[in-house]
Amino acid sequence: MMGDRRKNVLDDEHIGRLLAKLTIPAFMGMFVMTLYNVVDTIFVGKFIGTPEEGALAIGGLSIVFPIQMLSMGIGQMMGMGGASLISRLIGADNVPRAEHALGNAFSGTVILSAIVMVVGLSNPDYWLRLMGASDTILPYSHDYFTIILYGMFFMTFSMSMNTLIRAEGNARVPMIGMIIGAGLNIVFDAIFIIPLKMGVAGAALATVIAQLISSIYFLSYHFSGRSFLKIHTRNLIIQWGIMKDILAIGISALAMVVAGSIASIFVNRLLVSYGGDLHIAAFGIIHRIMMFALMPGMVIGQGLQPILGFNYGARRFDRALKAIRIGVTYATTISVVAFFILYFSPEPFIRIFTDDAGLVSVGVYAAKRVFAVMPIIGMMMVGQVIFQAIGKVIQAIVTSLARSAIFLLPTVLIFPRFWGIDGIWAAFPITDVLTLVLTLGLMIPLLLDFRRRSKQQYFDMRNPDSVKNIPLKDFSPRTPGE
């Protein structure tokens, strides 16, 4: 049913103001959410036994991190796939179908997270050794791994709802939900690890309980009547036409995270071979610092996604181009600032996590190489979101897989054969450069086509009888299941 026009906040002429309105809350929420992951590592590194034992505990968390990435990937697959479809359907004035997409994304999140939990708990030690756990790290990673899996649904659901709610133009509720989860996680970390001395199990339990409460908050938003889109029981029944559209775009988000998880597993295993437990711990610290480094591009991309999807669905190509230009400019500027901070002064950030002198030395050495091309990260991250937002499946999958699967995996497998441990660290900046080149190669023709169509629309509007309109069939959002 078409024509159910409700005024939506995305229908705003001021693109820069709207992007800021969506991005600033997303940044605050993601900053706190990333902070709690970092605080997990700080508590584990600082308050579990000696500095040497703390370093091993950090290594244990690093081993489990690919599974947490998989949980986030499932949430992003259902969230980004659903959000892209929802934004385009709202822009095309098809709210009932957007609500059906929301319900199907909800159900898909429940089903997939349950499957991963059951498979992971079937043989925890097998999966941990497959991910690179050594005999000394295995005891730390085992406790963290099992508890995280039991609470995997809540982590996945929070990630999915965070993106789906933002798709309807509400950035405030996702921000509050992430702050609730992150804030409680930090409080529970302090309680479970310091006075109760629960070790890495306490860190995992703190994460699960915090995400449970965050999930309850997101559910209360939808069932309280405050949301633009409503969850109806009938929409929870999987409809293949809608689920296919969600997965077509969402699979790129999952592919990116799964590829990143696989790459992290290989990196961990290679670090054991060419370095040792200390290098795994250093990679764990660098990875968490990198989460902050990637954040500007990620949150700007999150803010850009509903704006771009809405205007694409409404065929407003001039506003879509303006949104992309502003997003790339903001992300690149912030990435340059992050580069000067993290590349030239990494040691203070590494010392936040550990007092072990050897680990600090290895971490500083690695950071100088991993963060070498930081200025291009923002543009690369925003470029990947563009194809997800407008429903371009092939381009979305390629750009999502580029960094981890297409470039990082081959380089990290080949380079150490020639340069040892240095080859592992060098693989990261080289991968970022190659990923940006590929992303630009796919993005520039699309932007030129947007510009051409925008100009044609303007000319046709000024001269309605002089030129026949260019067909826009390729740019019309397809109504799923119809």
ZAMARGU-4260 file (C-alpha; in steps of 0.2 Angstrom, whole numbers, plus 5000, padded with zeros to 4 digits):
<rodrens>
0) 5000/5000/5000 | 5007/5017/4995 | 5003/5034/5000 | 5004/5032/5019 | 5014/5048/5020
5) 5020/5052/5037 | 5032/5067/5040 | 5049/5060/5043 | 5064/5070/5049 | 5074/5064/5034
10) 5064/5075/5023 | 5075/5090/5027 | 5083/5102/5014 | 5098/5106/5025 | 5109/5091/5022
15) 5124/5097/5033 | 5112/5101/5048 | 5103/5084/5046 | 5120/5074/5044 | 5126/5083/5060
20) 5110/5079/5069 | 5112/5060/5065 | 5131/5059/5066 | 5134/5068/5083 | 5123/5056/5093
25) 5130/5042/5084 | 5147/5047/5088 | 5143/5050/5106 | 5135/5033/5107 | 5148/5023/5098
30) 5162/5032/5107 | 5155/5026/5124 | 5152/5009/5116 | 5170/5008/5110 | 5176/5015/5126
35) 5168/5000/5136 | 5177/4988/5125 | 5193/4997/5129 | 5189/4998/5147 | 5186/4979/5147
40) 5204/4977/5141 | 5211/4990/5153 | 5203/4981/5168 | 5209/4964/5162 | 5226/4971/5159
45) 5228/4981/5175 | 5218/4971/5188 | 5221/4952/5184 | 5237/4946/5193 | 5254/4952/5189
50) 5258/4963/5173 | 5263/4947/5164 | 5247/4938/5169 | 5237/4954/5163 | 5246/4953/5146
55) 5241/4935/5144 | 5223/4939/5149 | 5223/4953/5135 | 5229/4940/5123 | 5214/4929/5129
60) 5202/4943/5124 | 5211/4946/5108 | 5208/4927/5103 | 5189/4929/5107 | 5187/4945/5098
65) 5184/4938/5081 | 5168/4929/5088 | 5162/4946/5095 | 5165/4953/5078 | 5154/4939/5071
70) 5141/4944/5083 | 5142/4962/5078 | 5143/4956/5060 | 5126/4947/5061 | 5119/4963/5069
75) 5126/4974/5056 | 5119/4962/5042 | 5101/4963/5048 | 5103/4981/5054 | 5112/4988/5038
80) 5102/4977/5026 | 5086/4982/5035 | 5091/5000/5037 | 5095/5002/5018 | 5078/4995/5013
85) 5068/5004/5026 | 5076/5021/5022 | 5073/5019/5003 | 5055/5013/5007 | 5051/5028/5018
90) 5058/5039/5004 | 5047/5030/4992 | 5032/5033/5003 | 5029/5015/5007 | 5028/5014/5026
95) 5019/4998/5028 | 5032/4988/5018 | 5046/4997/5029 | 5037/4990/5044 | 5037/4973/5037
100) 5056/4975/5034 | 5058/4980/5052 | 5049/4964/5058 | 5059/4952/5047 | 5075/4960/5052
105) 5070/4957/5070 | 5066/4939/5067 | 5082/4936/5057 | 5093/4943/5071 | 5085/4930/5083
110) 5087/4915/5072 | 5105/4918/5066 | 5112/4923/5084 | 5104/4907/5091 | 5113/4896/5077
115) 5130/4904/5081 | 5128/4901/5100 | 5124/4883/5098 | 5138/4879/5086 | 5151/4889/5097
120) 5146/4880/5113 | 5147/4863/5105 | 5166/4863/5107 | 5173/4879/5114 | 5192/4873/5115
125) 5192/4867/5097 | 5186/4884/5091 | 5198/4894/5102 | 5213/4884/5096 | 5207/4886/5078
130) 5207/4905/5081 | 5225/4904/5088 | 5225/4901/5106 | 5241/4895/5114 | 5242/4883/5129
135) 5246/4898/5140 | 5232/4909/5133 | 5218/4896/5132 | 5213/4896/5150 | 5209/4915/5149
140) 5200/4914/5132 | 5190/4899/5137 | 5180/4907/5151 | 5178/4923/5141 | 5172/4914/5126
145) 5158/4903/5134 | 5150/4917/5143 | 5150/4929/5128 | 5142/4915/5118 | 5128/4913/5131
150) 5124/4931/5129 | 5127/4933/5111 | 5109/4936/5106 | 5109/4952/5117 | 5125/4959/5109
155) 5118/4955/5091 | 5101/4962/5095 | 5108/4978/5102 | 5119/4981/5086 | 5104/4977/5074
160) 5092/4988/5083 | 5104/5002/5084 | 5105/5003/5065 | 5087/5000/5062 | 5081/5014/5073
165) 5093/5026/5065 | 5086/5021/5048 | 5070/5030/5052 | 5079/5046/5056 | 5081/5044/5075
170) 5099/5045/5081 | 5095/5050/5099 | 5088/5033/5105 | 5102/5023/5098 | 5114/5035/5106
175) 5105/5032/5123 | 5105/5013/5121 | 5123/5012/5118 | 5127/5024/5132 | 5116/5013/5144
180) 5125/4997/5138 | 5143/5005/5139 | 5140/5014/5155 | 5134/4998/5164 | 5147/4988/5157
185) 5161/4999/5164 | 5152/4998/5181 | 5150/4979/5181 | 5168/4978/5175 | 5174/4987/5191
190) 5163/4977/5202 | 5166/4959/5195 | 5185/4961/5192 | 5191/4971/5206 | 5182/4967/5223
195) 5174/4950/5217 | 5190/4945/5208 | 5181/4936/5194 | 5194/4939/5181 | 5190/4937/5163
200) 5174/4929/5167 | 5169/4944/5176 | 5173/4955/5160 | 5162/4944/5149 | 5148/4943/5162
205) 5148/4962/5163 | 5147/4964/5144 | 5132/4951/5143 | 5122/4959/5157 | 5125/4977/5150
210) 5119/4972/5133 | 5104/4963/5140 | 5098/4979/5148 | 5102/4989/5132 | 5091/4977/5122
215) 5077/4979/5134 | 5078/4998/5131 | 5077/4996/5112 | 5062/4985/5114 | 5053/4998/5125
220) 5056/5011/5112 | 5047/5001/5099 | 5033/4995/5110 | 5029/5011/5119 | 5022/5019/5103
225) 5036/5032/5101 | 5044/5025/5086 | 5040/5031/5068 | 5039/5013/5062 | 5030/5000/5073
230) 5033/4982/5076 | 5018/4971/5072 | 5017/4952/5076 | 5012/4948/5058 | 5028/4957/5052
235) 5039/4945/5062 | 5034/4930/5050 | 5048/4929/5038 | 5043/4934/5020 | 5056/4928/5008
240) 5054/4943/4996 | 5058/4955/5010 | 5072/4944/5018 | 5080/4942/5001 | 5081/4961/5000
245) 5088/4963/5017 | 5101/4950/5015 | 5106/4956/4998 | 5113/4972/5005 | 5116/4966/5023
250) 5127/4952/5017 | 5140/4964/5013 | 5141/4971/5031 | 5142/4953/5037 | 5155/4948/5024
255) 5166/4963/5030 | 5165/4958/5048 | 5167/4939/5044 | 5182/4943/5033 | 5189/4954/5047
260) 5187/4940/5059 | 5195/4927/5048 | 5209/4939/5045 | 5211/4942/5064 | 5212/4923/5066
265) 5226/4922/5053 | 5235/4937/5061 | 5234/4929/5078 | 5241/4913/5072 | 5255/4921/5062
270) 5259/4932/5077 | 5262/4916/5087 | 5273/4909/5074 | 5284/4924/5070 | 5282/4933/5087
275) 5274/4925/5102 | 5260/4929/5116 | 5267/4947/5118 | 5264/4951/5100 | 5246/4944/5101
280) 5243/4955/5116 | 5250/4970/5107 | 5239/4967/5092 | 5224/4966/5104 | 5229/4983/5111
285) 5232/4990/5093 | 5215/4983/5088 | 5206/4993/5101 | 5215/5009/5098 | 5211/5006/5079
290) 5192/5005/5084 | 5193/5023/5089 | 5203/5028/5074 | 5190/5020/5062 | 5175/5028/5072
295) 5174/5045/5063 | 5172/5036/5046 | 5160/5024/5054 | 5148/5036/5063 | 5148/5048/5048
300) 5144/5033/5037 | 5130/5028/5049 | 5123/5046/5049 | 5125/5047/5030 | 5116/5030/5027
305) 5098/5035/5030 | 5100/5052/5022 | 5107/5044/5006 | 5094/5030/5006 | 5080/5042/5009
310) 5085/5054/4995 | 5089/5039/4983 | 5072/5032/4986 | 5064/5049/4983 | 5075/5052/4967
315) 5083/5067/4974 | 5101/5065/4966 | 5107/5082/4970 | 5104/5080/4988 | 5112/5063/4988
320) 5128/5070/4980 | 5128/5084/4993 | 5127/5072/5007 | 5141/5061/5000 | 5152/5077/4998
325) 5149/5083/5015 | 5152/5066/5023 | 5168/5063/5014 | 5175/5080/5019 | 5171/5078/5037
330) 5177/5060/5038 | 5194/5064/5030 | 5197/5079/5041 | 5194/5070/5057 | 5205/5055/5050
335) 5220/5067/5047 | 5218/5074/5065 | 5218/5056/5072 | 5234/5052/5062 | 5244/5065/5069
340) 5239/5060/5087 | 5241/5041/5085 | 5255/5040/5074 | 5267/5052/5082 | 5262/5048/5100
345) 5256/5030/5102 | 5265/5026/5118 | 5253/5035/5130 | 5238/5026/5123 | 5247/5009/5124
350) 5252/5012/5142 | 5233/5014/5147 | 5231/4996/5144 | 5247/4988/5152 | 5262/4992/5163
355) 5272/4978/5155 | 5287/4986/5147 | 5290/4973/5134 | 5272/4974/5128 | 5273/4993/5128
360) 5289/4992/5117 | 5281/4980/5105 | 5265/4990/5104 | 5273/5006/5100 | 5283/4998/5086
365) 5267/4990/5078 | 5257/5006/5080 | 5270/5016/5069 | 5267/5004/5055 | 5248/5000/5057
370) 5243/5018/5058 | 5255/5024/5044 | 5241/5029/5031 | 5227/5034/5044 | 5222/5050/5034
375) 5214/5039/5020 | 5203/5029/5032 | 5188/5041/5033 | 5186/5042/5015 | 5187/5023/5013
380) 5174/5020/5027 | 5162/5032/5020 | 5164/5025/5002 | 5159/5008/5008 | 5143/5014/5016
385) 5137/5023/5000 | 5134/5006/4990 | 5125/4999/5005 | 5114/5014/5007 | 5107/5014/4989
390) 5105/4995/4987 | 5120/4992/4975 | 5123/4974/4980 | 5138/4969/4970 | 5148/4985/4974
395) 5143/4984/4992 | 5150/4966/4994 | 5166/4970/4984 | 5170/4986/4995 | 5165/4977/5011
400) 5177/4962/5007 | 5191/4972/5000 | 5200/4977/5015 | 5200/4960/5025 | 5198/4947/5012
405) 5204/4954/4995 | 5219/4963/5001 | 5224/4960/5020 | 5223/4941/5019 | 5235/4938/5005
410) 5247/4951/5010 | 5247/4945/5028 | 5250/4928/5022 | 5264/4932/5010 | 5274/4947/5018
415) 5280/4938/5033 | 5288/4925/5023 | 5300/4939/5017 | 5300/4951/5031 | 5295/4941/5047
420) 5285/4950/5060 | 5288/4967/5050 | 5278/4959/5036 | 5263/4957/5047 | 5263/4975/5052
425) 5266/4982/5035 | 5251/4972/5028 | 5239/4984/5036 | 5244/5001/5028 | 5247/4993/5011
430) 5229/4985/5013 | 5221/5002/5017 | 5229/5010/5001 | 5223/4996/4990 | 5206/4996/4997
435) 5204/5015/4994 | 5210/5014/4976 | 5197/5000/4973 | 5183/5010/4982 | 5186/5025/4972
440) 5187/5016/4956 | 5169/5010/4960 | 5162/5026/4968 | 5168/5039/4955 | 5157/5032/4940
445) 5142/5031/4952 | 5145/5049/4957 | 5146/5055/4939 | 5130/5046/4935 | 5122/5054/4950
450) 5128/5071/4944 | 5122/5068/4926 | 5105/5063/4932 | 5104/5078/4944 | 5108/5090/4930
455) 5095/5082/4918 | 5082/5083/4931 | 5085/5101/4934 | 5085/5105/4915 | 5069/5095/4913
460) 5061/5105/4927 | 5066/5121/4919 | 5061/5115/4902 | 5047/5102/4903 | 5043/5102/4885
465) 5060/5103/4877 | 5068/5086/4883 | 5061/5070/4886 | 5065/5064/4904 | 5079/5051/4906
470) 5072/5034/4912 | 5075/5032/4931 | 5070/5014/4931 | 5088/5008/4938 | 5086/5021/4952
475) 5068/5016/4958 | 5068/5007/4974 | 5060/4990/4971 | 5045/4986/4982 | 5049/4969/4990
480) 5037/4955/4988 | 5027/4965/4975
</rodrens>
